[in-house]
């Protein structure tokens, strides 16, 4: 299955509403060497870079939440709120 970056971005925003709630910039880039999507969240000086395995990205498009990514986003939100 080929993953469309726009569809993946839309699905991540739907599954993790904190991305839009806090107006985080979201960037997705596929890394061929790692065979994974690089997920970047930014807001001002706050920044998170993590990865989403290809199979997890495909599952995400099928509506399966990625626990690892959800934990990463949750921690980013927590850190962001603590410093605001």
N, C-alpha and C positions, 0 to 999 in steps of 0.2 A: 504494500500500500504506500503510495506517495502522499506525503503530508504537505498540504497547501499552507504556507506561512500565514496568510490572512485568515484562513479558517481556524488554524491553531490559536492565533491571537484572539480571535473572537470567542473561541471556546474557553480559553483561559480566563478572559475577562468575565465570562458568564459564570464559570465555576468558582472563581475567586473574586467576589465583588469588591474586596478591599482595594484591589488595583485601581478601580475607578473611583471608589469612595474617597481615597486619599490622593487621587490625581497623579498616580505614579506613571512615569514614562515606562513603557514596556517595549523592549526590542527583542526580536528572535532572529537568530542566525544559525544555519546548519553547519556543523563542523564535520567535514568528511572523515578526517583522521579519527575522531572520537566516535563517529557514527551517532552523534547526539545533537540535540538542539541546545544552543547556548541561550539562556534566558537572562536578560538584564532588566532590573527594575531600578529606577532612579527617581529621586525627588530632592532637588537642591544638592546638598553635599552628601546625602544618604544614597548608598548604592549597594545593590546585591547582584552578584553574577553567580549563576548556578547552571546546571545542565539538566536536560530532560532526554533520557534515552529514546531512541527512535521508537521502540516498541511501546514505551509509555506515552509518547506523543500520539501514536496511532490509537492506543486505548483511550486516551483523553478525548479524541475526536468521536469515539464511540460512547462517550458519556461516563467513562470510568475516571474518577478522581485519582490523581497521582499523590499518594500520601507524602512522599518525600518533598515534592514541590510545595504542597500545602503547608508542611511544617516550615519550610524555608520562608515562604511568604508570610506566615504567621509570625515568625521571629523577626522578620524585617519590619512588619507593622508595629510590633511591640517595641523594638528599638527606636523606630521613628517616633512613636508616641511619647516615649520616655524623654526624648531630646527636644521635643517641641515646647 
